[in-house]
Amino acid sequence: MEILIPNRLSTLGHPQRLALFRLLMRRYPDRIPATELAQALGLKPNTLSTYVNALMQAGLVSQERVGTSLRYAIDMDATRQTVDYLLIDCCRGRPEICTPNTYTAPAGDSPMTDRKYNVLFICTGNSARSIFAESILRDLAGDRFVAYSAGTKPQSELNPFALEVLKQKGHDIAVLRSKHISEFQSADAPDFDFVFTVCNQAANEECPAWTGQTISAHWGMPDPVKVEGSDAEKSLAFQQTYGALRNRMTGFTNLPIASLDRISLQNAVDQIGQSKEEGIVE
C-alpha cells in the first residue's frame, strides 16, 4: 500500500484532478455520469476523461457502465487507506493534532444524544424541493427536528406549483421564503446536526463545510421545475417530487438517531438518499 500512496498524492496534486475528486466526494455514494461531471467542472469530455483515468489508475475512483453512460464514484476503501496512512504516519496516530481548528472532533462511536436536531436542506433555487423537505419535516416531526432550507442561488419567489401542492397537503406556507445559504454561515446561525442537498446542482457546487459534528448526505432527485407540458402535467411532477421526499423523510424520522453511532447513522442517511422511490402522497 505504501507504494500506492505517493502516486495517489501526486495525482491529487493537480488542481483540476483534485477538484474532480472533491466533487465525487461530495456526491458519494452516488455514481455520477461523465456528462454531468464535465458540465459541473466546465471541462471538455476528452479533458475529463484524462483526469478520470488518472484517478482510476491511482485507485481512487471506480467506473461503471449504465447503458451507454459511464458513471464514476469514489473508491472509499482506497480513500480511507490514504487518509489513514497520513494520519498514522504524519500525525503519529493522533488525528486530533491534524484536525482543522474550526472542526469539533466527533466522540468516536458514541451515539448522538437524544434531543431536538437542527436539519438544513440545500437546493440551488430554494423554491421547490428544499422547501418541500423543510415543510414536510416540520409537520412530520416538528417535536424532534427544527427544519431549515436554503439555496446556493435562491430564486426571488417560491415556485407557484410547489406552493399549491403544499397548500393542498395542509402545510403552512406563510412561514416559507427563499433564503441564501449565507444566512446560515454567520456566527449566530444554528449548529446543524444534519445537512442534506436535495438537488444535483447544489451538490455539485462548493457548499460550505459545516463545522462541528454535522452529518451530511446527498438526497438529489429530478427537478419538477424543468418538466414541460400542460399545467396538469407540471402539477403531477410536483406531486411526485413531494411524495418521494415525504417517503425519504418518513424513513429519516423513523431512524433511532439517539441509539446509533455516527458511522451507522451516516450509512443510514446515505442509504435513504439512494432510494429511487417516487409516488404521490394524498
C-alpha positions in Angstrom: 0.0 0.0 0.0 2.9 2.4 0.8 3.9 2.2 -2.9 0.4 3.4 -3.9 0.2 6.4 -1.5 2.8 8.7 -3.2 1.1 8.0 -6.6 -2.3 8.9 -5.1 -1.0 12.1 -3.5 0.8 13.1 -6.7 -2.4 12.5 -8.7 -4.4 14.7 -6.3 -1.7 17.4 -6.5 -3.1 18.5 -9.9 -5.7 21.3 -9.2 -8.4 20.0 -11.6 -8.0 16.4 -10.7 -8.4 17.4 -7.1 -11.5 19.4 -8.0 -12.9 16.3 -9.7 -12.1 14.1 -6.6 -13.7 16.6 -4.3 -16.9 16.8 -6.4 -17.1 13.0 -6.3 -16.6 13.0 -2.6 -19.5 15.5 -2.1 -21.7 13.2 -4.2 -20.6 9.9 -2.6 -22.1 7.3 -2.7 -23.7 8.4 -6.0 -22.3 7.3 -9.3 -22.2 10.4 -11.5 -22.5 10.4 -15.3 -19.4 11.7 -17.1 -21.5 14.4 -18.9 -22.7 15.8 -15.5 -19.1 15.9 -14.2 -17.9 17.7 -17.3 -20.7 20.2 -17.1 -20.2 20.9 -13.3 -16.5 21.4 -13.7 -16.6 23.2 -17.1 -14.4 20.6 -18.7 -14.3 19.2 -22.3 -15.2 15.5 -22.5 -11.7 14.5 -23.5 -10.1 16.5 -20.7 -12.5 15.0 -18.2 -11.6 11.5 -19.5 -7.9 12.2 -18.9 -8.4 13.3 -15.3 -10.8 10.5 -14.5 -8.4 7.9 -16.0 -5.6 9.3 -13.8 -7.8 9.0 -10.7 -8.8 5.4 -11.7 -5.1 4.4 -12.2 -4.4 5.7 -8.7 -7.2 3.5 -7.4 -9.2 6.4 -6.1 -12.2 6.3 -8.5 -14.2 3.4 -9.9 -16.1 3.3 -13.2 -19.4 1.6 -14.1 -21.2 1.5 -17.4 -25.0 2.0 -17.3 -26.4 1.6 -20.8 -24.4 3.9 -22.9 -23.4 6.1 -20.0 -20.2 5.9 -18.0 -20.6 6.7 -14.3 -18.0 7.3 -11.7 -17.8 7.1 -7.9 -15.1 7.4 -5.2 -13.4 4.2 -4.2 -13.9 4.8 -0.5 -11.7 1.9 0.7 -8.7 3.3 -1.2 -9.5 6.8 0.0 -9.7 5.7 3.6 -6.4 3.8 3.2 -4.8 7.0 2.0 -6.2 9.2 4.8 -5.3 6.5 7.4 -1.8 6.4 6.2 -1.4 10.2 6.5 -2.9 10.2 10.0 -0.7 7.3 11.2 2.5 8.4 9.5 2.2 12.2 9.7 0.0 12.6 12.7 1.6 9.8 14.8 -1.8 8.1 15.0 -3.3 11.2 16.7 -6.0 12.6 14.4 -6.7 15.4 16.9 -3.4 17.1 16.1 -4.3 17.2 12.4 -7.9 18.4 12.8 -8.7 21.8 11.5 -9.1 24.4 14.2 -12.7 25.1 13.1 -13.7 21.5 13.5 -15.0 19.8 16.6 -14.0 16.2 16.5 -16.8 13.6 16.9 -16.7 11.5 20.0 -15.7 8.2 18.4 -18.5 5.8 18.0 -20.6 7.5 20.7 -24.3 7.8 19.6 -25.9 11.2 19.2 -27.7 12.5 22.2 -31.5 12.3 22.4 -32.5 15.9 21.8 -34.0 18.2 19.2 -32.0 18.2 16.0 -31.3 21.0 13.5 -31.6 20.0 9.9 -30.8 22.1 6.8 -31.9 21.2 3.3 -30.0 22.8 0.4 -31.1 23.2 -3.2 -30.0 25.6 -5.9 -33.1 27.8 -6.1 -34.7 27.0 -2.8 -38.0 27.3 -4.5 -39.4 23.7 -4.6 -37.5 20.6 -3.4 -35.8 22.1 -0.4 -38.9 24.0 0.5 -40.9 20.7 0.3 -38.3 19.0 2.6 -38.4 21.8 5.1 -42.2 21.8 5.3 -42.6 18.0 5.4 -40.1 17.5 8.2 -41.5 20.4 10.2 -45.0 18.9 10.1 -44.0 15.3 10.3 -41.7 15.5 13.3 -41.5 19.1 14.5 -41.3 18.0 18.1 -37.9 16.3 17.3 -36.4 18.4 14.5 -36.0 22.0 13.6 -36.1 22.3 9.8 -34.5 24.9 7.6 -33.9 25.3 3.9 -31.6 27.5 1.7 -30.3 27.8 -1.8 -26.9 28.4 -3.4 -28.6 30.6 -5.9 -32.1 31.2 -4.5 -35.0 32.4 -6.5 -36.7 35.7 -5.6 -40.0 33.8 -5.2 -41.1 30.3 -4.4 -42.4 28.2 -7.2 -46.2 28.6 -7.5 -46.8 24.9 -8.3 -44.8 24.0 -5.2 -46.8 26.3 -3.1 -50.1 24.9 -4.4 -49.0 21.3 -3.5 -48.0 22.4 0.0 -51.4 24.1 0.5 -53.2 21.0 -0.8 -51.3 18.9 1.8 -52.2 21.3 4.6 -48.8 22.9 5.2 -48.4 26.4 6.5 -46.8 28.4 3.6 -46.8 31.7 5.4 -43.6 30.8 7.2 -41.8 29.9 4.0 -39.4 32.1 2.0 -36.4 31.7 -0.3 -33.0 32.1 1.5 -29.3 32.1 0.6 -27.1 29.7 2.5 -25.1 32.7 3.7 -27.8 33.2 6.3 -26.7 30.0 8.0 -22.9 30.8 7.9 -22.9 33.6 10.4 -21.7 33.3 14.0 -25.2 33.3 15.4 -26.5 30.7 12.9 -27.8 27.4 14.3 -25.4 24.4 14.7 -26.6 21.9 12.3 -26.8 18.2 13.1 -27.8 17.2 9.5 -27.3 18.9 6.2 -28.8 17.4 3.0 -28.5 18.5 -0.6 -31.8 17.7 -2.4 -30.8 18.6 -6.0 -27.7 17.7 -8.1 -26.8 21.3 -8.9 -26.4 22.3 -5.3 -24.3 19.2 -4.5 -22.0 20.0 -7.5 -21.3 23.4 -6.1 -18.9 24.5 -3.4 -21.3 24.3 -0.5 -19.7 25.3 2.8 -18.1 22.8 5.1 -20.3 22.8 8.2 -18.3 22.8 11.4 -19.0 20.6 14.4 -20.4 17.1 14.2 -22.7 17.7 11.2 -23.8 14.6 9.2 -24.4 15.4 5.6 -25.8 13.4 2.6 -27.0 13.9 -0.9 -30.7 13.2 -1.5 -30.9 14.5 -5.0 -33.9 14.0 -7.3 -35.2 15.3 -10.6 -36.2 18.9 -10.8 -40.0 19.3 -11.3 -39.5 22.9 -12.4 -37.9 21.6 -15.6 -41.0 19.5 -16.6 -42.7 20.8 -19.7 -46.3 20.3 -20.8 -49.7 21.3 -19.5 -50.3 22.7 -16.1 -51.8 19.3 -15.1 -48.5 17.6 -16.2 -46.4 20.1 -14.3 -48.6 19.7 -11.2 -48.2 15.9 -11.3 -44.4 16.3 -11.4 -44.5 18.4 -8.2 -46.9 16.0 -6.6 -44.5 13.1 -7.3 -41.5 15.0 -6.0 -43.4 15.8 -2.8 -44.3 12.2 -2.4 -40.8 11.0 -2.9 -39.4 13.5 -0.4 -42.1 12.5 2.1 -41.1 8.9 1.7 -37.5 9.7 2.4 -38.4 12.0 5.3 -40.5 9.2 6.8 -37.5 6.9 6.7 -35.3 9.6 8.2 -37.7 10.3 11.1 -38.0 6.6 11.8 -34.3 6.2 12.4 -33.3 5.6 16.0 -30.9 8.5 15.9 -30.1 8.6 19.7 -29.1 4.9 19.7 -27.0 4.9 16.5 -23.2 5.5 16.4 -22.1 8.2 13.9 -20.9 5.7 11.3 -24.1 3.7 11.4 -26.1 7.0 11.2 -24.1 8.3 8.2 -24.6 5.0 6.4 -28.4 5.1 7.1 -28.9 8.6 5.7 -26.7 7.7 2.7 -29.0 4.7 2.0 -32.1 6.9 2.2 -30.5 9.1 -0.4 -30.1 6.1 -2.7 -33.8 5.4 -2.6 -35.4 5.8 -6.1 -39.0 5.7 -4.8 -41.4 8.1 -6.5 -45.0 8.5 -5.5 -47.9 10.7 -4.9 -49.0 11.2 -1.3 -52.6 12.1 -1.0 
